[in-house]
Amino acid sequence: MQKVSSHVQRRDGEWVLNTILIEGQEIPFKYKRRKLYKSLKGARVDMIYYPDTEIIASMDFPFMRVIKINLS
């Protein structure tokens, strides 16, 4: 279980891109949903994820792609 320190949601076409930060970690965790979700800030979550990179302006930015997330 990890505690969420920040949760941001923004529209990306038909999807809502969610980005969360976990206490004690600097890499963001990203996942998509069809609709808005309640804020997870301060909640404890259990996740399944894997490392990935995103290329922006010819630079690599690491992040964790979330496959499954559950409130604990």
PDB file of N, CA, C, O and CB in Angstrom:
ATOM      1  N   MET A   1       0.838  -1.183   0.000  1.00  0.00           N
ATOM      2  CA  MET A   1       0.000   0.000   0.000  1.00  0.00           C
ATOM      3  C   MET A   1       0.880   1.243   0.000  1.00  0.00           C
ATOM      4  O   MET A   1       1.879   1.324   0.714  1.00  0.00           O
ATOM      5  CB  MET A   1      -0.951   0.000   1.213  1.00  0.00           C
ATOM      6  N   GLN A   2       0.486   2.189  -0.806  1.00  0.00           N
ATOM      7  CA  GLN A   2       1.223   3.429  -0.912  1.00  0.00           C
ATOM      8  C   GLN A   2       0.258   4.593  -0.763  1.00  0.00           C
ATOM      9  O   GLN A   2      -0.907   4.504  -1.151  1.00  0.00           O
ATOM     10  CB  GLN A   2       1.985   3.510  -2.251  1.00  0.00           C
ATOM     11  N   LYS A   3       0.750   5.678  -0.199  1.00  0.00           N
ATOM     12  CA  LYS A   3      -0.099   6.846   0.010  1.00  0.00           C
ATOM     13  C   LYS A   3       0.096   7.852  -1.118  1.00  0.00           C
ATOM     14  O   LYS A   3       1.226   8.174  -1.483  1.00  0.00           O
ATOM     15  CB  LYS A   3       0.205   7.499   1.368  1.00  0.00           C
ATOM     16  N   VAL A   4      -1.014   8.346  -1.669  1.00  0.00           N
ATOM     17  CA  VAL A   4      -0.992   9.299  -2.780  1.00  0.00           C
ATOM     18  C   VAL A   4      -0.760  10.702  -2.237  1.00  0.00           C
ATOM     19  O   VAL A   4      -1.471  11.151  -1.338  1.00  0.00           O
ATOM     20  CB  VAL A   4      -2.313   9.239  -3.593  1.00  0.00           C
ATOM     21  N   SER A   5       0.240  11.396  -2.789  1.00  0.00           N
ATOM     22  CA  SER A   5       0.500  12.769  -2.348  1.00  0.00           C
ATOM     23  C   SER A   5      -0.097  13.802  -3.311  1.00  0.00           C
ATOM     24  O   SER A   5      -0.351  14.937  -2.908  1.00  0.00           O
ATOM     25  CB  SER A   5       2.006  12.997  -2.211  1.00  0.00           C
ATOM     26  N   SER A   6      -0.326  13.425  -4.586  1.00  0.00           N
ATOM     27  CA  SER A   6      -0.897  14.343  -5.561  1.00  0.00           C
ATOM     28  C   SER A   6      -1.658  13.548  -6.618  1.00  0.00           C
ATOM     29  O   SER A   6      -1.230  12.467  -7.023  1.00  0.00           O
ATOM     30  CB  SER A   6       0.206  15.214  -6.215  1.00  0.00           C
ATOM     31  N   HIS A   7      -2.802  14.100  -7.064  1.00  0.00           N
ATOM     32  CA  HIS A   7      -3.610  13.452  -8.106  1.00  0.00           C
ATOM     33  C   HIS A   7      -4.150  14.526  -9.038  1.00  0.00           C
ATOM     34  O   HIS A   7      -4.833  15.451  -8.600  1.00  0.00           O
ATOM     35  CB  HIS A   7      -4.781  12.616  -7.486  1.00  0.00           C
ATOM     36  N   VAL A   8      -3.836  14.400 -10.345  1.00  0.00           N
ATOM     37  CA  VAL A   8      -4.269  15.372 -11.352  1.00  0.00           C
ATOM     38  C   VAL A   8      -5.004  14.620 -12.460  1.00  0.00           C
ATOM     39  O   VAL A   8      -4.561  13.559 -12.901  1.00  0.00           O
ATOM     40  CB  VAL A   8      -3.048  16.177 -11.931  1.00  0.00           C
ATOM     41  N   GLN A   9      -6.149  15.191 -12.913  1.00  0.00           N
ATOM     42  CA  GLN A   9      -6.913  14.615 -14.005  1.00  0.00           C
ATOM     43  C   GLN A   9      -7.053  15.648 -15.115  1.00  0.00           C
ATOM     44  O   GLN A   9      -7.339  16.816 -14.851  1.00  0.00           O
ATOM     45  CB  GLN A   9      -8.301  14.134 -13.518  1.00  0.00           C
ATOM     46  N   ARG A  10      -6.850  15.212 -16.366  1.00  0.00           N
ATOM     47  CA  ARG A  10      -7.038  16.132 -17.496  1.00  0.00           C
ATOM     48  C   ARG A  10      -7.543  15.347 -18.701  1.00  0.00           C
ATOM     49  O   ARG A  10      -7.231  14.169 -18.877  1.00  0.00           O
ATOM     50  CB  ARG A  10      -5.708  16.879 -17.842  1.00  0.00           C
ATOM     51  N   ARG A  11      -8.330  16.032 -19.525  1.00  0.00           N
ATOM     52  CA  ARG A  11      -8.934  15.424 -20.717  1.00  0.00           C
ATOM     53  C   ARG A  11      -7.880  15.177 -21.792  1.00  0.00           C
ATOM     54  O   ARG A  11      -6.992  16.000 -22.015  1.00  0.00           O
ATOM     55  CB  ARG A  11     -10.057  16.323 -21.274  1.00  0.00           C
ATOM     56  N   ASP A  12      -7.998  14.024 -22.452  1.00  0.00           N
ATOM     57  CA  ASP A  12      -7.137  13.658 -23.571  1.00  0.00           C
ATOM     58  C   ASP A  12      -8.023  12.989 -24.612  1.00  0.00           C
ATOM     59  O   ASP A  12      -8.042  11.764 -24.729  1.00  0.00           O
ATOM     60  CB  ASP A  12      -5.954  12.712 -23.120  1.00  0.00           C
ATOM     61  N   GLY A  13      -8.763  13.811 -25.374  1.00  0.00           N
ATOM     62  CA  GLY A  13      -9.738  13.273 -26.319  1.00  0.00           C
ATOM     63  C   GLY A  13     -10.945  12.737 -25.560  1.00  0.00           C
ATOM     64  O   GLY A  13     -11.544  13.456 -24.760  1.00  0.00           O
ATOM     65  N   GLU A  14     -11.308  11.480 -25.804  1.00  0.00           N
ATOM     66  CA  GLU A  14     -12.425  10.849 -25.096  1.00  0.00           C
ATOM     67  C   GLU A  14     -12.012  10.318 -23.732  1.00  0.00           C
ATOM     68  O   GLU A  14     -12.873   9.964 -22.927  1.00  0.00           O
ATOM     69  CB  GLU A  14     -13.002   9.720 -25.930  1.00  0.00           C
ATOM     70  N   TRP A  15     -10.726  10.253 -23.458  1.00  0.00           N
ATOM     71  CA  TRP A  15     -10.207   9.687 -22.219  1.00  0.00           C
ATOM     72  C   TRP A  15      -9.861  10.781 -21.217  1.00  0.00           C
ATOM     73  O   TRP A  15      -9.709  11.948 -21.577  1.00  0.00           O
ATOM     74  CB  TRP A  15      -8.978   8.828 -22.501  1.00  0.00           C
ATOM     75  N   VAL A  16      -9.740  10.382 -19.956  1.00  0.00           N
ATOM     76  CA  VAL A  16      -9.248  11.266 -18.895  1.00  0.00           C
ATOM     77  C   VAL A  16      -7.921  10.689 -18.425  1.00  0.00           C
ATOM     78  O   VAL A  16      -7.871   9.569 -17.917  1.00  0.00           O
ATOM     79  CB  VAL A  16     -10.284  11.394 -17.697  1.00  0.00           C
ATOM     80  N   LEU A  17      -6.837  11.460 -18.595  1.00  0.00           N
ATOM     81  CA  LEU A  17      -5.512  11.029 -18.192  1.00  0.00           C
ATOM     82  C   LEU A  17      -5.307  11.395 -16.723  1.00  0.00           C
ATOM     83  O   LEU A  17      -5.414  12.562 -16.346  1.00  0.00           O
ATOM     84  CB  LEU A  17      -4.416  11.672 -19.092  1.00  0.00           C
ATOM     85  N   ASN A  18      -5.012  10.396 -15.903  1.00  0.00           N
ATOM     86  CA  ASN A  18      -4.780  10.590 -14.474  1.00  0.00           C
ATOM     87  C   ASN A  18      -3.295  10.443 -14.186  1.00  0.00           C
ATOM     88  O   ASN A  18      -2.658   9.499 -14.652  1.00  0.00           O
ATOM     89  CB  ASN A  18      -5.606   9.582 -13.631  1.00  0.00           C
ATOM     90  N   THR A  19      -2.747  11.370 -13.422  1.00  0.00           N
ATOM     91  CA  THR A  19      -1.356  11.304 -12.999  1.00  0.00           C
ATOM     92  C   THR A  19      -1.334  11.418 -11.485  1.00  0.00           C
ATOM     93  O   THR A  19      -1.892  12.356 -10.914  1.00  0.00           O
ATOM     94  CB  THR A  19      -0.491  12.426 -13.671  1.00  0.00           C
ATOM     95  N   ILE A  20      -0.687  10.457 -10.840  1.00  0.00           N
ATOM     96  CA  ILE A  20      -0.580  10.503  -9.377  1.00  0.00           C
ATOM     97  C   ILE A  20       0.887  10.425  -8.970  1.00  0.00           C
ATOM     98  O   ILE A  20       1.712   9.824  -9.658  1.00  0.00           O
ATOM     99  CB  ILE A  20      -1.391   9.346  -8.722  1.00  0.00           C
ATOM    100  N   LEU A  21       1.187  11.047  -7.840  1.00  0.00           N
ATOM    101  CA  LEU A  21       2.501  10.954  -7.236  1.00  0.00           C
ATOM    102  C   LEU A  21       2.349  10.228  -5.911  1.00  0.00           C
ATOM    103  O   LEU A  21       1.393  10.461  -5.170  1.00  0.00           O
ATOM    104  CB  LEU A  21       3.146  12.361  -7.045  1.00  0.00           C
ATOM    105  N   ILE A  22       3.290   9.352  -5.619  1.00  0.00           N
ATOM    106  CA  ILE A  22       3.285   8.554  -4.400  1.00  0.00           C
ATOM    107  C   ILE A  22       4.331   9.127  -3.447  1.00  0.00           C
ATOM    108  O   ILE A  22       5.418   9.520  -3.868  1.00  0.00           O
ATOM    109  CB  ILE A  22       3.568   7.045  -4.708  1.00  0.00           C
ATOM    110  N   GLU A  23       3.993   9.168  -2.167  1.00  0.00           N
ATOM    111  CA  GLU A  23       4.937   9.676  -1.169  1.00  0.00           C
ATOM    112  C   GLU A  23       6.235   8.881  -1.207  1.00  0.00           C
ATOM    113  O   GLU A  23       6.222   7.650  -1.229  1.00  0.00           O
ATOM    114  CB  GLU A  23       4.320   9.618   0.241  1.00  0.00           C
ATOM    115  N   GLY A  24       7.359   9.601  -1.217  1.00  0.00           N
ATOM    116  CA  GLY A  24       8.670   8.969  -1.202  1.00  0.00           C
ATOM    117  C   GLY A  24       9.189   8.571  -2.575  1.00  0.00           C
ATOM    118  O   GLY A  24      10.280   8.010  -2.678  1.00  0.00           O
ATOM    119  N   GLN A  25       8.430   8.851  -3.635  1.00  0.00           N
ATOM    120  CA  GLN A  25       8.880   8.528  -4.990  1.00  0.00           C
ATOM    121  C   GLN A  25       8.767   9.764  -5.872  1.00  0.00           C
ATOM    122  O   GLN A  25       7.843  10.563  -5.717  1.00  0.00           O
ATOM    123  CB  GLN A  25       8.054   7.356  -5.587  1.00  0.00           C
ATOM    124  N   GLU A  26       9.709   9.917  -6.796  1.00  0.00           N
ATOM    125  CA  GLU A  26       9.738  11.099  -7.656  1.00  0.00           C
ATOM    126  C   GLU A  26       9.129  10.848  -9.026  1.00  0.00           C
ATOM    127  O   GLU A  26       8.820  11.802  -9.741  1.00  0.00           O
ATOM    128  CB  GLU A  26      11.153  11.579  -7.818  1.00  0.00           C
ATOM    129  N   ILE A  27       8.950   9.596  -9.408  1.00  0.00           N
ATOM    130  CA  ILE A  27       8.432   9.266 -10.739  1.00  0.00           C
ATOM    131  C   ILE A  27       6.903   9.252 -10.715  1.00  0.00           C
ATOM    132  O   ILE A  27       6.310   8.658  -9.814  1.00  0.00           O
ATOM    133  CB  ILE A  27       8.981   7.891 -11.218  1.00  0.00           C
ATOM    134  N   PRO A  28       6.247   9.904 -11.700  1.00  0.00           N
ATOM    135  CA  PRO A  28       4.774   9.905 -11.738  1.00  0.00           C
ATOM    136  C   PRO A  28       4.217   8.560 -12.200  1.00  0.00           C
ATOM    137  O   PRO A  28       4.872   7.816 -12.930  1.00  0.00           O
ATOM    138  CB  PRO A  28       4.268  11.018 -12.664  1.00  0.00           C
ATOM    139  N   PHE A  29       3.006   8.269 -11.764  1.00  0.00           N
ATOM    140  CA  PHE A  29       2.271   7.078 -12.163  1.00  0.00           C
ATOM    141  C   PHE A  29       1.096   7.555 -13.007  1.00  0.00           C
ATOM    142  O   PHE A  29       0.341   8.425 -12.572  1.00  0.00           O
ATOM    143  CB  PHE A  29       1.793   6.232 -10.914  1.00  0.00           C
ATOM    144  N   LYS A  30       0.926   6.991 -14.225  1.00  0.00           N
ATOM    145  CA  LYS A  30      -0.116   7.464 -15.137  1.00  0.00           C
ATOM    146  C   LYS A  30      -1.054   6.326 -15.529  1.00  0.00           C
ATOM    147  O   LYS A  30      -0.640   5.178 -15.691  1.00  0.00           O
ATOM    148  CB  LYS A  30       0.512   8.086 -16.392  1.00  0.00           C
ATOM    149  N   TYR A  31      -2.335   6.683 -15.676  1.00  0.00           N
ATOM    150  CA  TYR A  31      -3.329   5.742 -16.188  1.00  0.00           C
ATOM    151  C   TYR A  31      -4.479   6.528 -16.804  1.00  0.00           C
ATOM    152  O   TYR A  31      -4.644   7.718 -16.536  1.00  0.00           O
ATOM    153  CB  TYR A  31      -3.843   4.796 -15.061  1.00  0.00           C
ATOM    154  N   LYS A  32      -5.279   5.846 -17.638  1.00  0.00           N
ATOM    155  CA  LYS A  32      -6.413   6.484 -18.317  1.00  0.00           C
ATOM    156  C   LYS A  32      -7.719   5.862 -17.847  1.00  0.00           C
ATOM    157  O   LYS A  32      -7.783   4.683 -17.497  1.00  0.00           O
ATOM    158  CB  LYS A  32      -6.280   6.354 -19.854  1.00  0.00           C
ATOM    159  N   ARG A  33      -8.765   6.696 -17.850  1.00  0.00           N
ATOM    160  CA  ARG A  33     -10.127   6.252 -17.548  1.00  0.00           C
ATOM    161  C   ARG A  33     -11.064   6.912 -18.537  1.00  0.00           C
ATOM    162  O   ARG A  33     -10.699   7.895 -19.182  1.00  0.00           O
ATOM    163  CB  ARG A  33     -10.534   6.591 -16.077  1.00  0.00           C
ATOM    164  N   ARG A  34     -12.268   6.381 -18.660  1.00  0.00           N
ATOM    165  CA  ARG A  34     -13.262   6.953 -19.568  1.00  0.00           C
ATOM    166  C   ARG A  34     -13.912   8.209 -18.980  1.00  0.00           C
ATOM    167  O   ARG A  34     -14.266   9.121 -19.727  1.00  0.00           O
ATOM    168  CB  ARG A  34     -14.336   5.915 -19.890  1.00  0.00           C
ATOM    169  N   LYS A  35     -14.074   8.271 -17.649  1.00  0.00           N
ATOM    170  CA  LYS A  35     -14.703   9.438 -17.032  1.00  0.00           C
ATOM    171  C   LYS A  35     -13.911   9.908 -15.828  1.00  0.00           C
ATOM    172  O   LYS A  35     -13.015   9.215 -15.346  1.00  0.00           O
ATOM    173  CB  LYS A  35     -16.138   9.120 -16.621  1.00  0.00           C
ATOM    174  N   LEU A  36     -14.256  11.107 -15.344  1.00  0.00           N
ATOM    175  CA  LEU A  36     -13.573  11.669 -14.174  1.00  0.00           C
ATOM    176  C   LEU A  36     -13.767  10.773 -12.963  1.00  0.00           C
ATOM    177  O   LEU A  36     -14.759  10.051 -12.859  1.00  0.00           O
ATOM    178  CB  LEU A  36     -14.087  13.088 -13.871  1.00  0.00           C
ATOM    179  N   TYR A  37     -12.816  10.829 -12.060  1.00  0.00           N
ATOM    180  CA  TYR A  37     -12.826  10.013 -10.863  1.00  0.00           C
ATOM    181  C   TYR A  37     -12.636  10.932  -9.668  1.00  0.00           C
ATOM    182  O   TYR A  37     -12.091  12.027  -9.809  1.00  0.00           O
ATOM    183  CB  TYR A  37     -11.726   8.912 -10.914  1.00  0.00           C
ATOM    184  N   LYS A  38     -13.071  10.506  -8.509  1.00  0.00           N
ATOM    185  CA  LYS A  38     -12.866  11.338  -7.324  1.00  0.00           C
ATOM    186  C   LYS A  38     -11.370  11.468  -7.037  1.00  0.00           C
ATOM    187  O   LYS A  38     -10.580  10.621  -7.453  1.00  0.00           O
ATOM    188  CB  LYS A  38     -13.607  10.743  -6.096  1.00  0.00           C
ATOM    189  N   SER A  39     -10.995  12.502  -6.344  1.00  0.00           N
ATOM    190  CA  SER A  39      -9.591  12.748  -6.038  1.00  0.00           C
ATOM    191  C   SER A  39      -9.043  11.653  -5.124  1.00  0.00           C
ATOM    192  O   SER A  39      -9.696  11.249  -4.162  1.00  0.00           O
ATOM    193  CB  SER A  39      -9.417  14.128  -5.385  1.00  0.00           C
ATOM    194  N   LEU A  40      -7.856  11.189  -5.430  1.00  0.00           N
ATOM    195  CA  LEU A  40      -7.208  10.148  -4.627  1.00  0.00           C
ATOM    196  C   LEU A  40      -6.175  10.736  -3.671  1.00  0.00           C
ATOM    197  O   LEU A  40      -5.469   9.987  -2.996  1.00  0.00           O
ATOM    198  CB  LEU A  40      -6.543   9.117  -5.535  1.00  0.00           C
ATOM    199  N   LYS A  41      -6.076  12.056  -3.601  1.00  0.00           N
ATOM    200  CA  LYS A  41      -5.079  12.695  -2.745  1.00  0.00           C
ATOM    201  C   LYS A  41      -5.285  12.272  -1.289  1.00  0.00           C
ATOM    202  O   LYS A  41      -6.377  12.415  -0.738  1.00  0.00           O
ATOM    203  CB  LYS A  41      -5.156  14.236  -2.876  1.00  0.00           C
ATOM    204  N   GLY A  42      -4.226  11.753  -0.679  1.00  0.00           N
ATOM    205  CA  GLY A  42      -4.273  11.308   0.704  1.00  0.00           C
ATOM    206  C   GLY A  42      -4.746   9.872   0.877  1.00  0.00           C
ATOM    207  O   GLY A  42      -4.665   9.335   1.982  1.00  0.00           O
ATOM    208  N   ALA A  43      -5.234   9.239  -0.177  1.00  0.00           N
ATOM    209  CA  ALA A  43      -5.741   7.864  -0.082  1.00  0.00           C
ATOM    210  C   ALA A  43      -4.587   6.862  -0.161  1.00  0.00           C
ATOM    211  O   ALA A  43      -3.515   7.157  -0.690  1.00  0.00           O
ATOM    212  CB  ALA A  43      -6.771   7.584  -1.206  1.00  0.00           C
ATOM    213  N   ARG A  44      -4.838   5.687   0.373  1.00  0.00           N
ATOM    214  CA  ARG A  44      -3.890   4.580   0.247  1.00  0.00           C
ATOM    215  C   ARG A  44      -4.362   3.705  -0.904  1.00  0.00           C
ATOM    216  O   ARG A  44      -5.530   3.323  -0.972  1.00  0.00           O
ATOM    217  CB  ARG A  44      -3.775   3.753   1.587  1.00  0.00           C
ATOM    218  N   VAL A  45      -3.437   3.394  -1.810  1.00  0.00           N
ATOM    219  CA  VAL A  45      -3.789   2.619  -2.998  1.00  0.00           C
ATOM    220  C   VAL A  45      -2.867   1.418  -3.150  1.00  0.00           C
ATOM    221  O   VAL A  45      -1.740   1.403  -2.656  1.00  0.00           O
ATOM    222  CB  VAL A  45      -3.725   3.498  -4.253  1.00  0.00           C
ATOM    223  N   ASP A  46      -3.376   0.423  -3.841  1.00  0.00           N
ATOM    224  CA  ASP A  46      -2.637  -0.768  -4.204  1.00  0.00           C
ATOM    225  C   ASP A  46      -2.607  -0.793  -5.725  1.00  0.00           C
ATOM    226  O   ASP A  46      -3.663  -0.735  -6.356  1.00  0.00           O
ATOM    227  CB  ASP A  46      -3.285  -2.080  -3.597  1.00  0.00           C
ATOM    228  N   MET A  47      -1.413  -0.878  -6.340  1.00  0.00           N
ATOM    229  CA  MET A  47      -1.319  -0.761  -7.795  1.00  0.00           C
ATOM    230  C   MET A  47      -0.485  -1.875  -8.403  1.00  0.00           C
ATOM    231  O   MET A  47       0.398  -2.449  -7.764  1.00  0.00           O
ATOM    232  CB  MET A  47      -0.730   0.583  -8.176  1.00  0.00           C
ATOM    233  N   ILE A  48      -0.796  -2.159  -9.657  1.00  0.00           N
ATOM    234  CA  ILE A  48       0.048  -2.996 -10.502  1.00  0.00           C
ATOM    235  C   ILE A  48       0.517  -2.073 -11.618  1.00  0.00           C
ATOM    236  O   ILE A  48      -0.306  -1.444 -12.283  1.00  0.00           O
ATOM    237  CB  ILE A  48      -0.726  -4.288 -11.062  1.00  0.00           C
ATOM    238  N   TYR A  49       1.826  -1.981 -11.835  1.00  0.00           N
ATOM    239  CA  TYR A  49       2.375  -1.035 -12.801  1.00  0.00           C
ATOM    240  C   TYR A  49       3.685  -1.566 -13.377  1.00  0.00           C
ATOM    241  O   TYR A  49       4.260  -2.529 -12.868  1.00  0.00           O
ATOM    242  CB  TYR A  49       2.594   0.342 -12.146  1.00  0.00           C
ATOM    243  N   TYR A  50       4.147  -0.917 -14.454  1.00  0.00           N
ATOM    244  CA  TYR A  50       5.445  -1.233 -15.023  1.00  0.00           C
ATOM    245  C   TYR A  50       6.104   0.053 -15.515  1.00  0.00           C
ATOM    246  O   TYR A  50       5.411   1.018 -15.837  1.00  0.00           O
ATOM    247  CB  TYR A  50       5.309  -2.262 -16.176  1.00  0.00           C
ATOM    248  N   PRO A  51       7.442   0.074 -15.575  1.00  0.00           N
ATOM    249  CA  PRO A  51       8.144   1.286 -16.006  1.00  0.00           C
ATOM    250  C   PRO A  51       7.990   1.516 -17.504  1.00  0.00           C
ATOM    251  O   PRO A  51       7.910   0.567 -18.284  1.00  0.00           O
ATOM    252  CB  PRO A  51       9.626   1.199 -15.644  1.00  0.00           C
ATOM    253  N   ASP A  52       7.950   2.783 -17.896  1.00  0.00           N
ATOM    254  CA  ASP A  52       7.817   3.174 -19.291  1.00  0.00           C
ATOM    255  C   ASP A  52       8.497   4.526 -19.462  1.00  0.00           C
ATOM    256  O   ASP A  52       8.823   5.182 -18.472  1.00  0.00           O
ATOM    257  CB  ASP A  52       6.314   3.232 -19.732  1.00  0.00           C
ATOM    258  N   THR A  53       8.716   4.951 -20.702  1.00  0.00           N
ATOM    259  CA  THR A  53       9.288   6.272 -20.965  1.00  0.00           C
ATOM    260  C   THR A  53       8.446   6.999 -22.006  1.00  0.00           C
ATOM    261  O   THR A  53       7.829   6.388 -22.879  1.00  0.00           O
ATOM    262  CB  THR A  53      10.757   6.154 -21.441  1.00  0.00           C
ATOM    263  N   GLU A  54       8.444   8.309 -21.885  1.00  0.00           N
ATOM    264  CA  GLU A  54       7.710   9.171 -22.794  1.00  0.00           C
ATOM    265  C   GLU A  54       8.727  10.135 -23.408  1.00  0.00           C
ATOM    266  O   GLU A  54       9.531  10.731 -22.692  1.00  0.00           O
ATOM    267  CB  GLU A  54       6.540   9.942 -22.054  1.00  0.00           C
ATOM    268  N   ILE A  55       8.692  10.283 -24.719  1.00  0.00           N
ATOM    269  CA  ILE A  55       9.636  11.172 -25.395  1.00  0.00           C
ATOM    270  C   ILE A  55       8.931  12.503 -25.697  1.00  0.00           C
ATOM    271  O   ILE A  55       7.945  12.550 -26.432  1.00  0.00           O
ATOM    272  CB  ILE A  55      10.185  10.514 -26.714  1.00  0.00           C
ATOM    273  N   ILE A  56       9.463  13.572 -25.113  1.00  0.00           N
ATOM    274  CA  ILE A  56       8.939  14.922 -25.322  1.00  0.00           C
ATOM    275  C   ILE A  56      10.120  15.807 -25.698  1.00  0.00           C
ATOM    276  O   ILE A  56      11.091  15.911 -24.949  1.00  0.00           O
ATOM    277  CB  ILE A  56       8.192  15.469 -24.037  1.00  0.00           C
ATOM    278  N   ALA A  57      10.031  16.445 -26.864  1.00  0.00           N
ATOM    279  CA  ALA A  57      11.089  17.336 -27.360  1.00  0.00           C
ATOM    280  C   ALA A  57      12.447  16.630 -27.357  1.00  0.00           C
ATOM    281  O   ALA A  57      13.442  17.194 -26.903  1.00  0.00           O
ATOM    282  CB  ALA A  57      11.159  18.619 -26.504  1.00  0.00           C
ATOM    283  N   SER A  58      12.483  15.407 -27.859  1.00  0.00           N
ATOM    284  CA  SER A  58      13.704  14.600 -27.990  1.00  0.00           C
ATOM    285  C   SER A  58      14.359  14.255 -26.652  1.00  0.00           C
ATOM    286  O   SER A  58      15.542  13.915 -26.613  1.00  0.00           O
ATOM    287  CB  SER A  58      14.698  15.330 -28.851  1.00  0.00           C
ATOM    288  N   MET A  59      13.602  14.341 -25.559  1.00  0.00           N
ATOM    289  CA  MET A  59      14.126  13.955 -24.251  1.00  0.00           C
ATOM    290  C   MET A  59      13.251  12.839 -23.690  1.00  0.00           C
ATOM    291  O   MET A  59      12.035  12.839 -23.883  1.00  0.00           O
ATOM    292  CB  MET A  59      14.173  15.178 -23.273  1.00  0.00           C
ATOM    293  N   ASP A  60      13.871  11.895 -22.998  1.00  0.00           N
ATOM    294  CA  ASP A  60      13.147  10.788 -22.390  1.00  0.00           C
ATOM    295  C   ASP A  60      12.725  11.154 -20.970  1.00  0.00           C
ATOM    296  O   ASP A  60      13.533  11.626 -20.170  1.00  0.00           O
ATOM    297  CB  ASP A  60      14.010   9.511 -22.386  1.00  0.00           C
ATOM    298  N   PHE A  61      11.447  10.929 -20.672  1.00  0.00           N
ATOM    299  CA  PHE A  61      10.911  11.150 -19.332  1.00  0.00           C
ATOM    300  C   PHE A  61      10.360   9.826 -18.818  1.00  0.00           C
ATOM    301  O   PHE A  61       9.402   9.300 -19.384  1.00  0.00           O
ATOM    302  CB  PHE A  61       9.805  12.262 -19.334  1.00  0.00           C
ATOM    303  N   PRO A  62      10.950   9.278 -17.753  1.00  0.00           N
ATOM    304  CA  PRO A  62      10.444   8.008 -17.223  1.00  0.00           C
ATOM    305  C   PRO A  62       9.158   8.220 -16.430  1.00  0.00           C
ATOM    306  O   PRO A  62       8.979   9.257 -15.790  1.00  0.00           O
ATOM    307  CB  PRO A  62      11.504   7.335 -16.336  1.00  0.00           C
ATOM    308  N   PHE A  63       8.261   7.229 -16.477  1.00  0.00           N
ATOM    309  CA  PHE A  63       7.061   7.215 -15.656  1.00  0.00           C
ATOM    310  C   PHE A  63       6.628   5.776 -15.463  1.00  0.00           C
ATOM    311  O   PHE A  63       7.148   4.876 -16.123  1.00  0.00           O
ATOM    312  CB  PHE A  63       5.927   8.057 -16.295  1.00  0.00           C
ATOM    313  N   MET A  64       5.692   5.554 -14.577  1.00  0.00           N
ATOM    314  CA  MET A  64       5.161   4.226 -14.334  1.00  0.00           C
ATOM    315  C   MET A  64       3.759   4.138 -14.931  1.00  0.00           C
ATOM    316  O   MET A  64       2.895   4.947 -14.593  1.00  0.00           O
ATOM    317  CB  MET A  64       5.142   3.902 -12.815  1.00  0.00           C
ATOM    318  N   ARG A  65       3.523   3.177 -15.805  1.00  0.00           N
ATOM    319  CA  ARG A  65       2.211   2.979 -16.423  1.00  0.00           C
ATOM    320  C   ARG A  65       1.408   2.031 -15.525  1.00  0.00           C
ATOM    321  O   ARG A  65       1.798   0.883 -15.314  1.00  0.00           O
ATOM    322  CB  ARG A  65       2.345   2.402 -17.892  1.00  0.00           C
ATOM    323  N   VAL A  66       0.286   2.526 -15.004  1.00  0.00           N
ATOM    324  CA  VAL A  66      -0.542   1.756 -14.078  1.00  0.00           C
ATOM    325  C   VAL A  66      -1.495   0.859 -14.875  1.00  0.00           C
ATOM    326  O   VAL A  66      -2.184   1.321 -15.784  1.00  0.00           O
ATOM    327  CB  VAL A  66      -1.339   2.702 -13.128  1.00  0.00           C
ATOM    328  N   ILE A  67      -1.523  -0.415 -14.522  1.00  0.00           N
ATOM    329  CA  ILE A  67      -2.428  -1.372 -15.155  1.00  0.00           C
ATOM    330  C   ILE A  67      -3.689  -1.525 -14.317  1.00  0.00           C
ATOM    331  O   ILE A  67      -4.796  -1.595 -14.851  1.00  0.00           O
ATOM    332  CB  ILE A  67      -1.736  -2.740 -15.344  1.00  0.00           C
ATOM    333  N   LYS A  68      -3.515  -1.576 -13.004  1.00  0.00           N
ATOM    334  CA  LYS A  68      -4.661  -1.756 -12.107  1.00  0.00           C
ATOM    335  C   LYS A  68      -4.408  -0.941 -10.842  1.00  0.00           C
ATOM    336  O   LYS A  68      -3.296  -0.932 -10.314  1.00  0.00           O
ATOM    337  CB  LYS A  68      -4.891  -3.276 -11.763  1.00  0.00           C
ATOM    338  N   ILE A  69      -5.449  -0.255 -10.360  1.00  0.00           N
ATOM    339  CA  ILE A  69      -5.337   0.538  -9.132  1.00  0.00           C
ATOM    340  C   ILE A  69      -6.584   0.284  -8.285  1.00  0.00           C
ATOM    341  O   ILE A  69      -7.709   0.311  -8.785  1.00  0.00           O
ATOM    342  CB  ILE A  69      -5.173   2.073  -9.451  1.00  0.00           C
ATOM    343  N   ASN A  70      -6.361   0.037  -7.000  1.00  0.00           N
ATOM    344  CA  ASN A  70      -7.455  -0.210  -6.046  1.00  0.00           C
ATOM    345  C   ASN A  70      -7.256   0.639  -4.806  1.00  0.00           C
ATOM    346  O   ASN A  70      -6.130   0.820  -4.344  1.00  0.00           O
ATOM    347  CB  ASN A  70      -7.533  -1.710  -5.661  1.00  0.00           C
ATOM    348  N   LEU A  71      -8.334   1.154  -4.272  1.00  0.00           N
ATOM    349  CA  LEU A  71      -8.273   1.841  -2.983  1.00  0.00           C
ATOM    350  C   LEU A  71      -8.129   0.797  -1.875  1.00  0.00           C
ATOM    351  O   LEU A  71      -8.755  -0.262  -1.924  1.00  0.00           O
ATOM    352  CB  LEU A  71      -9.543   2.727  -2.756  1.00  0.00           C
ATOM    353  N   SER A  72      -7.311   1.101  -0.891  1.00  0.00           N
ATOM    354  CA  SER A  72      -7.113   0.160   0.216  1.00  0.00           C
ATOM    355  C   SER A  72      -7.780   0.652   1.470  1.00  0.00           C
ATOM    356  O   SER A  72      -7.717  -0.013   2.504  1.00  0.00           O
ATOM    357  CB  SER A  72      -5.635  -0.067   0.477  1.00  0.00           C
TER     358      SER A  72
END
